[in-house]
Amino acid sequence: MAETPRFPQVGALFRSTIPEQSLASLAALLKQMRDQEEGVDIDGEAAARMLLGSLLTYALLDGLLNTDGSPSLPES
């Protein structure tokens, strides 16, 4: 991700393989759940972004960007 300004194709490749596929898979799963359950009315893409965004904060802040030297587990 840090090399994206120098190599835009790397950023595009990362985006298409990790976040976009994850969002699409989770949104499809949520849509399937919505279609099977009566009374459930959610925006699958928005819900997928909220869930994955929350998970990414752990991966980025407590993992990749952790300045203590080792990744830390989220506190319960």
Secondary structure, 3 states (H helix, E strand, C coil): CCCCCCCHHHHHHHHHHCHHHHHHHHHHHHHHHHHHCCCCCCCHHHHHHHHHHHHHHHHHHHHHCCCCCCCCCCCC
